[in-house]
Amino acid sequence: MHEGDCNVILLNDVLPRVRFENYRRGLCLLDPYGLHLSWEVIAAAGKAGTIDLVLNFPVADMNRNALWRDPTKVGPASKARMTTFWGDDLWMQVAYTKKRGLFEEFSEKEDNETITNAFRKRLRDIAGFANVTKPLPMRNSKGVTVYYLFGASQKAVATKIITDIFRKYGQRGGP
Protein backbone atom coordinates (compact mmCIF):
# COMPACT_ATOMS: atom_id res chain seq x y z
CA MET A 1 0.00 0.00 0.00
CA HIS A 2 1.17 3.49 -0.84
CA GLU A 3 0.21 6.73 0.83
CA GLY A 4 0.81 10.19 -0.53
CA ASP A 5 0.38 12.19 -3.70
CA CYS A 6 -0.88 9.87 -6.45
CA ASN A 7 0.92 11.95 -9.07
CA VAL A 8 4.28 11.07 -7.48
CA ILE A 9 3.51 7.51 -6.39
CA LEU A 10 2.02 6.40 -9.70
CA LEU A 11 4.90 7.88 -11.71
CA ASN A 12 7.71 6.63 -9.47
CA ASP A 13 6.47 3.45 -7.80
CA VAL A 14 3.50 1.89 -9.60
CA LEU A 15 3.52 2.47 -13.38
CA PRO A 16 7.22 1.57 -13.87
CA ARG A 17 6.51 -1.90 -12.44
CA VAL A 18 3.91 -2.73 -15.13
CA ARG A 19 6.28 -3.53 -17.97
CA PHE A 20 5.69 -5.56 -21.11
CA GLU A 21 8.99 -7.42 -20.86
CA ASN A 22 7.89 -8.70 -17.42
CA TYR A 23 4.58 -9.93 -18.91
CA ARG A 24 2.60 -7.48 -16.82
CA ARG A 25 -0.49 -5.48 -17.65
CA GLY A 26 -2.41 -3.14 -15.42
CA LEU A 27 -5.79 -1.51 -15.01
CA CYS A 28 -5.51 2.01 -13.66
CA LEU A 29 -8.61 3.72 -12.30
CA LEU A 30 -7.92 7.45 -12.07
CA ASP A 31 -10.67 9.07 -10.06
CA PRO A 32 -9.43 12.50 -8.99
CA TYR A 33 -11.62 14.51 -6.67
CA GLY A 34 -11.18 17.42 -9.06
CA LEU A 35 -8.35 18.97 -11.03
CA HIS A 36 -5.67 17.34 -8.88
CA LEU A 37 -4.33 14.85 -11.40
CA SER A 38 -1.24 15.60 -13.46
CA TRP A 39 -1.21 14.93 -17.20
CA GLU A 40 2.20 13.29 -16.67
CA VAL A 41 0.47 10.32 -15.02
CA ILE A 42 -1.97 9.90 -17.91
CA ALA A 43 0.82 10.22 -20.49
CA ALA A 44 3.04 7.73 -18.63
CA ALA A 45 0.18 5.20 -18.57
CA GLY A 46 -0.36 5.65 -22.30
CA LYS A 47 3.31 5.45 -23.22
CA ALA A 48 3.82 2.33 -21.08
CA GLY A 49 1.72 0.36 -23.56
CA THR A 50 0.65 -2.03 -20.78
CA ILE A 51 -1.95 0.02 -18.95
CA ASP A 52 -5.70 0.04 -19.50
CA LEU A 53 -7.15 3.23 -18.09
CA VAL A 54 -10.51 4.38 -16.77
CA LEU A 55 -10.45 8.11 -16.11
CA ASN A 56 -12.87 10.41 -14.33
CA PHE A 57 -12.77 13.67 -16.33
CA PRO A 58 -13.94 16.23 -13.71
CA VAL A 59 -15.86 18.65 -15.91
CA ALA A 60 -17.87 20.13 -13.01
CA ASP A 61 -14.66 21.22 -11.26
CA MET A 62 -13.35 22.54 -14.57
CA ASN A 63 -16.49 24.59 -15.17
CA ARG A 64 -16.64 25.81 -11.57
CA ASN A 65 -12.99 26.89 -11.34
CA ALA A 66 -11.30 27.23 -14.73
CA LEU A 67 -13.72 27.25 -17.67
CA TRP A 68 -15.65 30.42 -16.97
CA ARG A 69 -17.58 32.33 -19.62
CA ASP A 70 -15.07 35.18 -19.20
CA PRO A 71 -11.59 33.62 -19.14
CA THR A 72 -9.99 36.89 -18.04
CA LYS A 73 -11.67 36.50 -14.63
CA VAL A 74 -10.20 33.05 -13.91
CA GLY A 75 -7.49 33.20 -11.26
CA PRO A 76 -3.92 32.06 -11.94
CA ALA A 77 -4.13 29.13 -9.50
CA SER A 78 -7.21 27.73 -11.27
CA LYS A 79 -5.57 28.17 -14.67
CA ALA A 80 -2.47 26.38 -13.40
CA ARG A 81 -4.52 23.44 -12.09
CA MET A 82 -6.28 23.14 -15.44
CA THR A 83 -2.95 23.31 -17.29
CA THR A 84 -1.47 20.59 -15.05
CA PHE A 85 -4.46 18.32 -15.71
CA TRP A 86 -4.55 19.05 -19.48
CA GLY A 87 -0.77 18.86 -19.91
CA ASP A 88 -0.29 22.28 -21.47
CA ASP A 89 -2.17 25.54 -21.91
CA LEU A 90 -3.72 24.51 -25.23
CA TRP A 91 -6.94 23.91 -23.30
CA MET A 92 -7.53 27.66 -23.68
CA GLN A 93 -7.71 27.28 -27.47
CA VAL A 94 -10.09 24.34 -27.14
CA ALA A 95 -12.32 25.86 -24.46
CA TYR A 96 -12.75 29.29 -26.05
CA THR A 97 -13.57 30.48 -29.54
CA LYS A 98 -12.84 34.03 -30.61
CA LYS A 99 -15.97 35.85 -31.76
CA ARG A 100 -16.33 39.25 -33.33
CA GLY A 101 -18.64 41.58 -31.42
CA LEU A 102 -20.05 44.90 -32.53
CA PHE A 103 -17.05 46.84 -31.24
CA GLU A 104 -14.44 44.27 -30.26
CA GLU A 105 -13.43 40.63 -30.32
CA PHE A 106 -14.41 38.44 -27.36
CA SER A 107 -14.00 34.83 -26.24
CA GLU A 108 -16.97 32.50 -26.09
CA LYS A 109 -16.82 29.32 -24.00
CA GLU A 110 -17.30 26.03 -25.82
CA ASP A 111 -19.66 23.32 -24.57
CA ASN A 112 -18.61 20.28 -22.55
CA GLU A 113 -18.85 17.99 -25.58
CA THR A 114 -16.27 20.04 -27.51
CA ILE A 115 -13.90 19.97 -24.55
CA THR A 116 -14.28 16.24 -23.90
CA ASN A 117 -13.82 15.43 -27.60
CA ALA A 118 -10.57 17.42 -27.60
CA PHE A 119 -9.38 15.57 -24.50
CA ARG A 120 -10.27 12.25 -26.12
CA LYS A 121 -8.08 13.24 -29.06
CA ARG A 122 -5.24 14.10 -26.62
CA LEU A 123 -5.52 10.66 -25.04
CA ARG A 124 -4.96 9.12 -28.48
CA ASP A 125 -2.54 11.53 -30.10
CA ILE A 126 -0.44 12.79 -27.20
CA ALA A 127 -0.71 10.12 -24.46
CA GLY A 128 -0.50 7.39 -27.09
CA PHE A 129 -3.50 5.21 -26.26
CA ALA A 130 -4.47 3.34 -29.42
CA ASN A 131 -8.13 3.06 -28.41
CA VAL A 132 -10.21 5.58 -26.47
CA THR A 133 -13.90 5.25 -25.74
CA LYS A 134 -16.46 7.92 -26.32
CA PRO A 135 -16.82 9.58 -22.90
CA LEU A 136 -19.79 8.59 -20.76
CA PRO A 137 -21.48 11.56 -19.04
CA MET A 138 -22.19 10.94 -15.36
CA ARG A 139 -25.06 13.04 -14.07
CA ASN A 140 -26.29 14.03 -10.63
CA SER A 141 -29.89 13.63 -9.47
CA LYS A 142 -30.84 16.87 -11.26
CA GLY A 143 -29.51 15.58 -14.59
CA VAL A 144 -26.44 17.86 -14.62
CA THR A 145 -23.23 16.27 -15.92
CA VAL A 146 -20.65 16.36 -13.12
CA TYR A 147 -17.96 14.29 -14.80
CA TYR A 148 -17.29 12.03 -17.76
CA LEU A 149 -15.73 8.60 -17.77
CA PHE A 150 -13.13 7.74 -20.40
CA GLY A 151 -11.74 4.32 -21.16
CA ALA A 152 -8.35 4.06 -22.88
CA SER A 153 -6.16 1.12 -23.86
CA GLN A 154 -3.68 -0.18 -26.38
CA LYS A 155 -5.97 -3.15 -26.96
CA ALA A 156 -9.24 -2.82 -28.88
CA VAL A 157 -10.80 -5.63 -26.85
CA ALA A 158 -10.32 -3.66 -23.60
CA THR A 159 -12.09 -0.59 -24.97
CA LYS A 160 -14.83 -2.82 -26.39
CA ILE A 161 -15.45 -4.19 -22.89
CA ILE A 162 -15.48 -0.69 -21.41
CA THR A 163 -17.77 0.56 -24.19
CA ASP A 164 -20.21 -2.31 -23.51
CA ILE A 165 -20.27 -1.42 -19.81
CA PHE A 166 -20.76 2.27 -20.63
CA ARG A 167 -23.56 1.43 -23.06
CA LYS A 168 -25.42 -0.64 -20.45
CA TYR A 169 -25.06 2.11 -17.87
CA GLY A 170 -26.03 4.83 -20.37
CA GLN A 171 -29.24 2.96 -21.26
CA ARG A 172 -30.25 3.11 -17.62
CA GLY A 173 -30.20 6.88 -17.80
CA GLY A 174 -27.45 7.52 -15.25
CA PRO A 175 -27.63 7.75 -11.48
Secondary structure, DSSP 8 states (H G I E B T S, - for coil): ---S-HHHHIIIIIGGG--GGGT--EEEEE--SSTT--HHHHHHHHHHSSEEEEEEE-HHHHHHHT--SSGGGS-HHHHHHHHHHHSSTTHHHHHEEEEE-SSSEEEEE--HHHHHHHHHHHHHHTS--SEE---EEEE-TTS-EEEEEEEEESSHHHHHHHHHHHHHHHHTT--
